[in-house]
């Protein structure tokens, strides 16, 4: 068992509070490919997860598991300490590279689009707001496409949009 280090809050390098880097759709029946978007500061999940899972834990009444694309987030331990809790982290090659999923103990889940850490702030903000808009059904690639540009290439199997249920990563 690998336990995460004792983690403390950190200041965002761009001056934004970590909570401004996460936007969720209003709590309602799920639609679209994602439930919102997250713009991490780095590709280091051990550093990024505590703040993210603390917020998502409120929506999910605690987070039991967290899934991610294995090759996008290298070096992630199988268990990450978040406060007094330990969250099981599971990497899959078949999960879309630009998504992460938090799963609560009741089985409820939140799938987030991941905006790459090096994305320009204004574009990242636009993606966060669009992905979190109630009823947004844009594909992952379309959400990450530059204005007027082509949709981004996505690694991994794409989930189907949800009319009212949740998408499952291709495990």
C-alpha positions, 0 to 999 in steps of 0.5 A, spaced: 500 500 500 502 506 498 500 512 502 500 519 499 504 524 503 501 529 508 498 534 503 497 542 505 494 547 501 498 550 495 497 557 492 496 556 484 501 559 480 497 563 476 494 567 482 487 563 481 484 559 487 484 552 486 476 552 486 476 557 480 480 551 476 473 547 477 466 548 474 461 543 475 454 542 472 448 543 476 446 537 480 441 534 476 440 528 471 446 527 467 447 529 460 453 529 455 460 527 456 462 530 462 459 533 468 464 539 468 471 541 467 477 541 471 484 545 470 489 542 474 496 546 475 500 540 473 500 533 471 502 530 478 496 527 481 498 526 488 499 534 488 493 535 485 488 530 487 487 533 495 484 539 493 480 536 487 477 531 491 475 535 497 471 539 493 468 533 489 467 529 496 461 534 498 457 533 491 459 525 492 458 525 500 465 522 500 470 519 494 472 512 494 475 511 487 478 516 482 479 513 475 484 516 470 488 515 463 494 511 465 499 514 460 496 521 461 498 521 469 504 517 470 507 515 477 500 516 480 500 511 486 494 506 487 492 510 493 492 517 495 491 520 502 486 526 502 485 529 509 483 523 513 481 518 508 484 514 503 482 514 496 483 508 491 486 511 484 485 507 478 489 508 471 486 505 465 489 506 458 482 505 455 479 511 459 479 518 454 486 521 456 482 528 457 477 525 463 478 523 470 472 520 474 471 521 481 466 515 484 463 516 491 461 510 496 454 510 493 456 509 486 455 516 484 460 519 479 462 525 476 466 525 470 470 531 468 474 534 462 481 535 464 483 542 461 491 541 460 495 545 465 499 549 460 492 552 457 492 559 456 488 562 462 482 565 457 481 559 453 481 555 459 476 559 463 471 558 456 472 551 456 471 550 464 464 554 463 462 551 457 463 544 459 459 546 466 453 549 462 447 545 464 445 541 458 452 541 454 452 535 450 459 537 446 464 532 445 470 532 449 474 533 443 469 539 441 470 542 448 478 542 447 478 545 440 481 552 439 475 557 437 475 556 429 479 550 430 479 542 429 477 538 435 483 535 439 485 528 438 483 524 443 487 517 446 482 512 449 475 509 447 470 515 447 464 514 452 457 515 449 453 521 451 449 520 457 441 522 456 440 521 463 445 516 466 453 516 467 458 514 461 463 509 463 470 509 462 472 504 457 475 499 462 
